């Protein structure tokens, strides 16, 4: 009898709008991924091997790294909580909200939040929770769960989004994506300003420093972790990297694999709450480190799934996900998992029980595309096969007994019978050869594309897949087989002759695979040119000028936009005499967070040539919101502060010591609606960098 799982698959396959949306997402994601990795001198294969080894080390020594991370985070002033399961995590969030008298919560995208059903819990207590990621906001308005780890509204067309905004927000119907994005910006801006608590996820925790790293594009993540007085970060306890060097490795892979970017627009590095003298940032930062089955999963045969960095690349290449979408990944009883796709088909049974989600392991062709796309080389087909085998022997997984199936099997009875008969016949060569001939002759009577046949639905074989036609005679009886056998024999004879070269099948030297090509090293003029080119490619603008001309350049920009005021850093952190010159020209300057400001003026700690990135750290007099709230961000960067690589920026003492730092790579952006790039979501629409020549 078809389950709800099978019915959902049938519905997805028949939905032409869904099919078009999924195809568009996959094609654009894969093109962007290929282009992004082409820029890595070291090569993608070497980076993946290093990342796999790093994640394996973290999971193998998880208790040690976790203790180190929590100790440093606590020293930094973070309020760290441990949660054994979803119920405990929800209780901690509720207690924080109750004690602070919170009513409105602005939430950035967090998969752990989806996992523990945070919104549902808080709303039941009378709190208003607003998703601020554009894709998450769209599906929240529709009352739907996310359909993708990275792109929550991947299943929707622009027309469907337009109808949703018309119905829920009272906006005139439109299919113009920039107009839809601008509408979301206007509506959500007030949420950021009024929220009592901001909730975010954590992409990585740095064990050696207790730093939280968040990677976002739209600016909502920065808003949620900067504007409300209280910030709550939710982190699965496995999301650790040992050092900042390891974080640089992770950041070289995560954005490229997730969205095809060299670096996401905003990489936030959070060490502490607001410090004395600082004008922005939360007064409290809570970190909830959540187990919810991860330690048990670590001790099981599925432990490798914990290497996942949640990039979503395996979803984009999976032929099954590209046909059925994320909402089809449900239990036989209809319960949806927050983790779809190949990695979700392993994590879901591992965390929530094989009895509930073991069926998802069969929503795979085992083609291996997921492993090829995975930036940390998780062997997903191997793990999926282990879950399938658990139908026959649950003990093979090593998960807690309560999470194992008892008498329930996820294999359709007809398919299970067919596989048993196949195994019985395959062990008897003569019988198997006879059965193959009969099947080959019979298949010619079944209409289907050349070389294929369609099996009846009751077999459980493939609702929308064809089965290769069995050959009318065994391969061993063909002329090709005879030719290959003859060639193989000749090669074997040659290989055993004295003096012949023997082929080695030994494992490769791991150190050899980690020998990268020389890292990026540029001369000072090359750094300026590279930085300007990368920034321009991101949609930013670079203006090269002398210090004495800077005021005139900024005034020219303000005049072109008819701007007479700006929100700026204090004079001590900008070139000498600059603010005085602007004020003398009639420009009003404020140093306090101003939501109405159209232009923000900041300096920069550093620039990164290879990605066109600005590095900004918070200290008194240098508010981070000056680079976030206004629609236009003007930044001043000294040419001597431009570095070659990301790793050099992460090694700066100011980055490791400041309460918070941010790496800014272009103006804010999104591609959550039909994978169409739109500039200016919640952060600045314009980024203009004045490069001061040395």
ZIQUIWO-V977931 format. One record per residue. PSI is psi as a letter, one per 30 degrees, with the letter a starting at -180 (none if undefined). NEAR is the number of other C-alpha atoms within 8 Angstrom. Layout:
PSI:NEAR, PSI:NEAR
This chain:
k:2, k:6, l:8, e:11, e:14, e:8, e:9, e:10, e:10, e:9, e:8, e:13, f:10, f:6, j:8, e:7, e:9, e:12, e:13, e:8, e:13, e:13, e:9, e:10, e:12, e:11, e:8, e:9, e:12, e:11, e:9, e:12, e:14, e:9, e:9, e:12, f:12, f:7, f:6, j:8, e:9, f:10, k:10, e:8, e:6, e:12, e:12, e:12, e:12, e:9, e:12, e:13, e:8, e:10, e:11, e:10, e:8, e:13, e:11, e:6, h:8, e:9, e:6, e:7, e:12, e:11, e:8, e:11, e:14, e:11, e:9, e:12, e:16, e:11, e:7, f:9, g:9, k:14, j:10, k:11, k:9, k:9, k:12, e:9, a:10, e:11, e:7, e:9, e:14, e:11, e:8, e:10, e:9, e:9, e:8, e:8, e:11, e:8, f:7, f:6, g:6, k:11, e:10, k:13, k:14, k:16, k:12, l:14, k:12, k:10, e:9, e:10, e:12, e:10, e:10, g:10, h:8, e:10, e:9, e:7, e:9, e:12, e:10, f:7, g:6, g:7, k:11, k:9, k:11, k:10, k:12, f:12, k:11, e:11, e:12, e:13, e:11, e:11, f:13, e:10, e:9, f:7, h:6, l:7, l:9, k:14, g:13, k:14, e:12, e:7, i:10, e:14, h:14, f:14, f:11, k:12, l:11, e:11, e:8, e:8, e:12, e:12, e:10, e:12, e:12, e:11, e:8, f:7, f:7, g:7, l:7, k:5, k:8, l:9, g:9, j:7, e:10, e:8, e:8, e:12, e:11, e:10, e:8, e:10, e:10, e:8, e:8, f:9, e:9, e:8, e:11, e:12, f:8, f:8, k:12, e:12, k:15, k:17, k:14, l:15, a:14, k:13, e:11, k:11, k:13, j:16, e:16, f:10, f:11, g:16, k:12, k:13, k:13, k:12, j:11, l:12, e:10, f:15, f:13, e:12, e:14, e:11, e:11, f:17, g:13, e:12, e:12, l:17, f:12, k:12, k:16, k:13, k:12, k:15, k:13, k:10, f:10, f:10, h:11, l:12, k:14, e:11, l:10, e:12, e:8, e:10, e:12, e:11, e:10, e:9, f:9, f:10, e:11, e:11, e:14, e:15, e:15, e:13, g:9, g:16, k:12, e:10, k:11, l:11, e:15, j:15, j:13, k:13, j:12, k:10, e:16, l:13, l:12, k:12, l:8, k:5, f:7, k:13, f:10, l:11, k:12, k:14, f:9, k:11, j:14, k:12, k:12, j:14, j:12, k:14, d:12, h:9, f:10, e:12, e:7, e:9, e:14, e:12, g:9, l:10, f:13, g:12, e:10, f:11, f:12, f:10, f:13, k:10, g:8, h:5, f:11, g:11, e:11, f:14, e:14, f:12, f:13, k:13, f:8, e:11, e:12, f:14, e:10, f:12, l:15, f:11, f:12, f:11, i:12, l:14, l:15, f:11, f:8, g:8, k:7, k:9, k:11, f:10, j:11, a:15, a:13, e:13, e:13, e:11, f:16, e:16, e:10, e:13, e:14, e:12, e:10, g:10, k:14, e:14, e:11, e:10, g:15, f:15, f:12, f:12, f:14, f:9, h:8, k:11, f:7, h:5, f:7, f:8, e:9, e:14, e:12, e:7, f:11, k:11, f:10, g:12, h:11, k:11, i:8, e:13, e:10, e:7, e:12, e:12, e:9, e:12, e:14, e:10, f:10, f:12, e:12, e:5, i:7, f:12, f:7, f:9, e:11, g:9, l:13, k:7, e:5, f:5, g:10, l:11, k:12, d:6, f:4, k:7, k:7, f:7, k:8, k:9, e:6, e:9, e:11, e:9, e:8, e:9, e:8, e:8, e:8, e:8, e:8, e:8, e:10, f:9, f:7, j:8, e:8, e:6, e:9, e:11, e:10, e:8, e:8, e:13, e:13, e:9, e:11, e:13, e:9, e:8, f:10, f:7, f:6, j:8, k:7, l:7, l:6, k:4, f:6, l:10, l:13, k:10, l:9, k:6, e:8, f:6, f:10, g:9, e:10, i:8, e:7, g:4, k:7, l:9, k:8, k:7, k:9, k:9, k:10, f:10, l:10, l:10, e:7, f:6, g:8, l:9, e:6, e:6, e:10, e:10, e:8, e:8, e:8, e:8, e:8, e:8, e:8, e:8, e:8, e:8, e:8, e:8, f:9, f:7, k:7, k:4, f:4, l:8, k:5, k:5, k:4, k:4, g:4, l:4, k:4, l:6, j:6, e:6, e:6, e:7, f:10, g:10, j:7, l:10, l:6, k:6, l:7, k:8, j:5, l:8, l:6, e:8, e:7, e:8, e:13, e:11, e:8, e:11, e:16, e:12, e:9, e:12, e:16, e:10, f:7, f:10, g:10, l:13, k:10, k:11, j:8, k:8, l:11, l:9, e:8, f:5, f:8, e:12, e:10, e:7, e:9, e:8, e:9, e:8, e:8, e:10, e:9, f:7, g:6, h:6, k:10, g:9, l:11, l:14, j:15, l:11, l:14, l:9, e:10, f:6, g:9, l:12, k:8, k:7, f:7, e:11, e:10, e:7, e:9, e:11, e:10, f:7, g:6, g:7, k:10, k:8, k:10, l:9, g:9, k:6, k:10, j:8, f:6, f:5, k:12, f:10, k:13, k:17, k:14, l:14, a:11, k:12, e:10, l:13, l:15, j:16, e:16, f:11, f:13, h:16, k:13, k:12, k:14, k:13, k:15, k:12, l:10, k:9, f:11, i:12, k:13, f:10, f:9, f:15, g:12, e:14, e:12, l:15, f:14, k:12, j:16, k:13, k:12, k:13, k:15, k:11, e:11, f:6, g:9, k:14, l:12, e:12, l:11, e:11, e:9, e:9, e:13, f:11, f:9, k:8, e:6, e:7, e:13, f:11, f:7, l:12, e:13, k:12, l:13, k:11, k:12, j:12, i:14, l:12, l:16, l:16, l:12, l:13, h:9, f:12, j:13, h:12, h:10, j:9, k:7, k:11, k:10, i:15, d:16, f:10, a:14, k:16, f:11, k:11, j:14, k:12, k:12, j:13, j:12, j:13, k:9, none:6
